[in-house]
Amino acid sequence: MQIPIHVAIPSYNNAAGLKILLEQLSKQNFASITVLDDASTDETQQTIGMFPEVGTVRSKINLGTVGANNLILRAMPKNGFLLCIDSDMIMMQQDTPEKLSKFLESHAHIAIGVGKIVGQKSQQRIRWNFNYDLNPLRSLLAFITYHPARFFRTVPLIGTSLRQLSCLFVQHLAVDIEQKVDWGIEGFFFVRCDLFKELGGFDERFKRFHEGPDLFLRLRKLGYEAWYTPAIAALDTDQGTGTSLYRRYHWFRSTIIYFYKHPSRLLLYKYPRP
């Protein structure tokens, strides 16, 4: 019996991209599809109205990325898994619920996971699709090994050796197969409905960045598993939001909040895996 897969799509002023995504999703066998409208001022509501099978939860004020994702808590389904996908992504298969359900049936202890995200420009898995837990030492060693590995990637022996060394600190360099992960990014992930509801969704202190690692870690601390699967994939159309300075500010702000919540991630004994 197929596990019910419910879709949640956070969206803000992206009616054009949302229409493309809904046209794809409405043709697939999902248990439900809900758009999380973060107080859009464009034609988002009219676009949703074109698809009678699609529900919507709308905020009266703009909540931002994290708050928009949590809108689904108002209409949270009681069973199955929730698949969250950003409105600026394009699904890369026509049988997503069947493939995800089959994967979940073979991994009974999964509470949360991430699908494959492909960059539109590179046509390759994006850099931060998934990774190890945040840790200052690991991040430093990743920086030291990752960039030389990229620079020498065309030199067979040196490039391969540096890549293998960097894999100890940068999990996203791992082979593209099903595997346990520490965390995945929030743009295209799946989570057990009951657990997402129980935890109250994302921690809204993270305005952007690190809300995914935090949610993954909270579920792993409860004894559940987190996985990556390339069986389902989405194309990221690379619609970056906010200025570089704005994004950098929120990255550092979220990093402080993350380690305040999870001080054990700072410790050396958690290396190389928690």
C-alpha positions in Angstrom: 0.0 0.0 0.0 1.4 3.4 -1.0 2.4 5.8 1.8 0.3 9.0 1.5 2.5 11.8 0.2 1.3 15.4 0.9 2.9 18.3 -0.8 3.4 21.8 0.7 4.7 24.6 -1.5 5.8 27.8 0.2 5.5 30.7 -2.2 5.8 34.5 -2.2 5.1 36.6 -5.4 6.1 33.8 -7.7 2.9 33.1 -9.6 4.6 32.2 -12.8 6.9 29.6 -11.3 4.1 28.3 -9.1 1.9 27.7 -12.1 4.6 25.6 -13.8 5.1 23.5 -10.7 1.4 23.0 -10.0 0.8 21.9 -13.6 3.4 19.1 -13.0 2.2 18.2 -9.5 -1.5 18.1 -10.3 -0.9 15.3 -12.7 0.8 13.1 -10.1 -0.8 10.9 -7.5 -0.3 13.0 -4.3 -2.6 12.6 -1.4 -2.9 16.4 -1.2 -1.3 19.6 -2.5 -1.3 22.8 -0.5 0.3 26.2 -1.4 1.6 28.2 1.6 1.0 31.8 0.4 3.2 34.1 2.3 1.0 37.3 1.7 1.7 37.4 -2.0 0.6 40.6 -3.8 0.8 39.1 -7.4 -1.5 36.7 -9.1 -0.7 33.8 -6.7 -4.3 33.3 -5.5 -5.6 33.4 -9.1 -3.0 30.8 -10.1 -4.0 28.5 -7.3 -7.7 28.9 -8.4 -6.8 27.4 -11.7 -6.2 24.0 -10.0 -9.4 22.9 -8.0 -7.5 20.0 -6.3 -5.0 22.4 -4.8 -5.6 23.9 -1.4 -4.1 27.0 0.1 -3.1 28.5 3.5 -2.5 32.2 3.3 -0.8 34.6 5.7 -2.0 38.2 6.0 1.5 39.4 6.6 4.8 38.3 5.1 6.4 35.8 7.4 9.6 35.0 5.5 10.9 31.7 4.4 10.7 29.8 7.7 7.3 31.2 8.8 5.9 30.4 5.3 6.9 26.8 5.6 5.2 26.6 9.0 1.8 27.7 7.5 1.2 24.0 6.7 0.8 23.4 10.5 -2.6 25.0 10.2 -3.8 22.3 7.8 -1.4 19.5 8.7 -2.5 16.1 7.4 -2.6 13.4 10.0 -0.8 10.6 8.2 1.9 9.9 5.8 4.8 12.1 4.8 5.0 15.8 3.9 7.0 16.7 0.9 8.0 20.4 0.9 9.2 22.0 -2.4 9.9 25.6 -3.2 7.8 27.3 -5.8 10.9 28.1 -7.9 11.7 24.5 -8.4 10.7 22.1 -11.2 10.0 18.4 -10.5 12.2 16.1 -12.6 10.0 13.0 -12.6 6.3 12.2 -13.3 5.9 9.5 -10.6 7.3 11.3 -7.5 4.8 9.9 -4.9 5.3 6.3 -6.1 9.1 6.6 -6.0 9.2 8.3 -2.6 6.7 5.9 -1.1 8.8 2.9 -2.3 11.9 4.4 -0.8 10.2 5.1 2.6 8.8 1.6 2.7 12.3 0.2 2.6 13.5 2.4 5.4 11.2 2.1 8.4 13.2 4.4 10.8 13.3 7.4 8.5 11.6 10.6 10.0 13.1 13.1 7.6 15.1 13.2 4.4 16.0 15.2 1.3 15.7 14.6 -2.4 18.2 15.4 -5.1 18.4 19.1 -6.1 20.0 19.9 -9.5 21.2 23.4 -10.3 19.8 24.8 -13.5 23.1 26.3 -14.6 25.4 23.5 -13.7 23.0 20.6 -14.3 24.6 18.9 -11.3 23.6 18.3 -7.7 23.9 21.6 -5.9 26.7 22.1 -3.4 24.6 22.2 -0.2 22.0 19.6 -1.1 23.0 17.7 2.1 26.0 17.7 4.5 27.4 16.8 7.9 26.3 18.6 11.1 27.6 22.1 11.5 30.9 22.1 13.4 33.6 24.8 13.4 36.6 22.5 13.1 34.9 20.4 10.4 34.0 23.6 8.5 37.6 24.8 8.6 39.0 21.5 7.4 36.3 21.4 4.7 37.4 24.8 3.5 41.1 23.8 3.4 40.4 20.6 1.4 37.4 21.4 -0.7 38.7 24.3 -2.7 42.0 22.6 -3.7 40.0 19.5 -4.6 37.9 21.6 -7.0 41.0 23.4 -8.4 42.8 20.1 -9.2 39.7 18.2 -10.2 41.1 17.7 -13.7 44.4 16.2 -12.4 43.6 12.5 -11.9 45.7 11.5 -9.0 45.8 14.8 -7.1 42.2 15.7 -7.7 40.9 12.2 -6.7 43.0 12.1 -3.6 42.0 15.6 -2.4 38.3 14.8 -3.1 38.5 11.6 -1.0 40.1 13.6 1.8 37.5 16.3 1.5 34.7 13.8 1.7 35.6 13.3 5.4 34.5 16.9 6.1 32.1 17.7 3.1 29.5 15.0 2.8 27.9 16.4 -0.3 31.0 15.2 -2.2 29.9 11.6 -1.5 28.8 9.3 -4.3 25.2 10.0 -5.5 23.5 7.1 -3.9 20.9 6.5 -1.1 22.7 7.3 2.2 22.2 8.5 5.7 22.9 12.2 6.1 23.1 14.7 9.0 20.9 17.3 7.3 19.5 18.5 4.0 18.4 21.9 2.8 14.8 23.0 3.2 14.0 23.6 -0.5 13.1 20.0 -1.3 12.7 17.7 1.7 10.3 15.2 3.2 9.3 14.6 6.8 6.8 12.5 8.8 3.6 14.5 9.2 3.0 13.6 12.8 6.5 14.4 13.9 6.7 17.7 12.0 3.4 18.7 13.8 4.7 17.4 17.2 7.8 19.5 16.9 5.9 22.6 15.9 7.6 22.8 12.5 10.7 24.9 12.0 12.1 27.1 14.7 11.1 30.6 13.6 14.0 32.2 15.2 15.9 31.1 12.1 14.7 33.8 9.7 16.6 32.0 6.9 19.5 29.5 6.9 20.1 26.6 9.3 16.4 25.9 10.0 16.9 22.7 8.0 19.9 21.4 9.9 18.1 22.3 13.2 15.0 20.3 12.3 17.0 17.3 11.1 19.1 17.4 14.3 16.1 17.6 16.5 14.6 14.5 14.9 17.9 12.6 15.0 18.2 13.4 18.7 14.9 11.6 19.1 16.4 8.5 17.6 15.1 8.7 14.0 17.1 8.5 10.8 17.7 11.1 8.1 18.4 10.1 4.6 19.2 11.4 1.1 17.7 9.7 -1.9 18.3 10.6 -5.6 15.1 8.7 -6.5 13.2 12.0 -6.5 14.8 15.1 -7.9 14.0 18.7 -8.5 15.5 21.4 -10.7 16.5 24.6 -8.9 15.9 27.5 -11.2 18.5 29.6 -9.2 16.2 32.4 -8.1 18.4 33.9 -5.3 16.6 36.3 -3.0 18.1 39.2 -1.0 21.4 41.0 -1.4 24.8 39.3 -0.6 25.1 41.4 2.5 21.6 40.5 3.7 22.2 36.8 3.2 25.6 37.0 4.9 24.0 38.7 7.9 21.3 36.1 8.3 23.9 33.2 7.8 26.0 34.5 10.8 22.9 35.3 12.8 21.5 31.8 12.3 24.8 30.2 13.0 24.9 31.8 16.5 21.3 30.7 17.2 22.1 27.1 16.0 25.1 26.7 18.3 23.2 28.3 21.2 20.5 25.7 20.8 23.0 22.8 20.2 26.2 23.5 22.0 27.3 19.9 21.7 27.9 20.5 18.0 30.8 22.7 18.9 32.7 19.8 20.6 35.5 17.9 19.1 34.2 14.5 20.2 31.4 14.9 17.7 33.9 14.8 14.8 33.8 13.5 12.1 30.2 12.4 12.6 27.8 13.1 15.5 
